[in-house]
C-alpha cells in the first residue's frame, strides 16, 4: 500500500477516479480515505476541501494510513516562497523542515524522543522520477511550518527567510507523525505564491489557481513514484 496526502494542489486525483471511499476509524478520530488494494489517497482538507489547515486531524490521517499498512506516504503541500529566487510555479522537494510549536505526537503517555526527518530514499525516488519526466524541481531546501488560518506578517516572513526556503501550514506535522509510526514520508511542495512582503499582495484565490496549474505534472510525477 502506497499513500498520498494532498491539499490545495490536488483537490482530487483524476488518475485514481475508481478508488473506493472508506472511513477509517482510529483512536484519534476517523479519516476519509480513497483506496484500492495498493493505493490510498487522503484529501487533508476534507472531501469538500473546507477543513482549515489549523484544525486538520493529522493524527487520524496518519494513523488511518498506518492501519492500512502504508509502506510510504508522499505529502503534496502548497507553500509560499521565502526567497525571491524561488518563484511561484516552482516544485520543491524539501530536504528538512522546521516546526517549533504545536508539534503533534502519538506519544502523549510515555517518554519517547523521536528524531524527525524526511525519508531520504523516498525523496531521491521522487527526484529521479521528476528527472525522467524532464520536470524542473528544486531538490533541497527547508520547509517551515506556521499555524493558520492567517498568513504570516511581513516581519515574520523576514525572520523566517533567514532559516527556511518555503513556508506552509501542514507538512511538518504529517512528517513527524509518520516518522513516529515508522512510515517513510517525503514531500512535493508546490510554490504557489511569494510569502507576505517577498512579492506582491497575497490572495488565497490566486494561491489556489497557481496550485492547480501544477496539477497535471504532479499527477504524472506521483504515478511514476507510486508505480
GITA-V99823 format. One record per residue. PHI is phi in radians with two decimals (none if undefined). BURIAL is # if it has 24 or more other ideal C-beta (glycine too) atoms within 12 Angstrom, else .. Layout:
<<PHI;BURIAL> <PHI;BURIAL>>
This chain:
<<none;#> <-2.01;#> <-2.28;#> <-2.27;#> <-2.02;#> <-2.36;#> <-2.38;#> <-1.03;#> <-1.17;#> <-2.37;#> <-1.02;#> <-2.71;#> <-1.56;#> <-1.07;.> <-1.20;#> <-2.17;#> <-1.08;.> <-1.53;.> <-1.15;#> <-1.64;.> <-1.46;.> <-2.47;.> <-1.61;.> <-1.74;#> <-1.52;.> <-2.34;#> <-1.23;.> <-1.99;#> <2.01;.> <-1.86;.> <-2.35;#> <-1.51;#> <-2.14;#> <-1.69;#> <-2.56;#> <-2.18;.> <-1.26;.> <-2.13;.> <-2.52;#> <-2.38;#> <-2.32;#> <-2.11;#> <-1.55;#> <-1.14;#> <-1.62;#> <1.56;.> <-1.00;.> <-1.58;.> <1.26;.> <-1.83;.> <-1.50;#> <-1.12;.> <-0.99;#> <-1.35;.> <-2.13;.> <-1.08;#> <-1.54;#> <-1.09;#> <-1.07;#> <-1.12;#> <-1.09;#> <-1.21;#> <-1.12;#> <-1.09;#> <-1.20;#> <-1.12;#> <-1.10;#> <-1.45;#> <1.10;.> <-1.08;#> <-1.61;#> <-2.81;#> <-2.32;#> <-1.82;#> <-1.71;#> <-1.85;#> <-2.28;#> <-1.35;#> <-2.53;#> <-1.94;#> <-1.36;#> <-1.75;#> <-2.28;#> <-0.98;.> <-1.36;.> <-1.66;#> <-1.52;.> <-0.95;#> <1.77;#> <-1.28;#> <-2.00;#> <-2.15;#> <-1.87;#> <-1.12;#> <-1.76;#> <-2.81;#> <-2.63;#> <-2.21;#> <-2.62;#> <-1.80;.> <-2.59;.> <0.94;.> <-1.44;#> <-1.36;#> <-2.69;#> <-1.52;#> <-1.72;.> <-1.51;.> <-2.03;.> <-2.66;.> <-1.52;.> <-2.39;.> <-1.90;.> <-1.29;.> <-1.69;.> <-1.34;#> <-2.95;#> <-1.50;#> <-1.32;#> <-1.22;.> <-1.09;.> <-1.15;#> <-1.01;#> <-1.19;.> <-1.10;#> <-1.14;#> <-1.08;#> <-1.12;.> <-1.11;#> <-1.11;#> <-1.10;.> <-1.13;.> <-1.57;.> <1.01;.> <-1.66;#> <-1.34;.> <-2.32;#> <-1.69;#> <-1.75;#> <-2.71;.> <2.13;#> <-2.04;#> <-1.74;#> <-2.06;#> <-1.80;#> <-2.02;#> <-1.80;#> <-1.32;#> <-1.51;.> <-1.35;.> <-1.33;#> <-1.45;#> <-1.26;.> <-1.07;.> <-1.16;.> <-1.12;#> <-1.09;#> <-1.04;.> <-1.19;.> <-1.10;#> <-1.14;#> <-1.35;.> <-2.10;.> <-2.49;#> <-1.87;#> <-2.38;#> <-2.27;#> <-2.68;#> <-2.18;#> <-2.43;#> <-1.07;#> <-1.09;#> <-1.08;#> <-1.10;#> <-1.08;#> <-1.13;#> <-1.15;#> <-1.09;#> <-1.10;#> <-1.08;#> <-1.70;#> <1.05;.> <-1.84;#> <-0.98;#> <-2.37;#> <-2.50;#> <-2.25;#> <-1.96;#> <-1.82;#> <-1.49;#> <-1.63;#> <-1.81;#> <-2.95;#> <-1.41;#> <-1.12;#> <-0.94;#> <1.67;#> <-1.44;#> <-2.21;#> <-1.39;.> <-1.13;.> <-1.59;#> <-2.28;.> <-1.10;.> <-1.12;.> <-1.15;.> <-1.06;#> <-1.13;#> <-1.13;.> <-1.13;#> <-1.04;#> <-1.18;#> <-1.13;#> <-1.62;#> <-1.06;#> <-1.07;.> <-1.10;#> <-1.11;#> <-1.07;#> <-1.14;#> <-1.09;#> <-1.07;#> <-1.01;#> <-1.15;#> <-1.31;#> <-1.50;#> <1.31;.>>
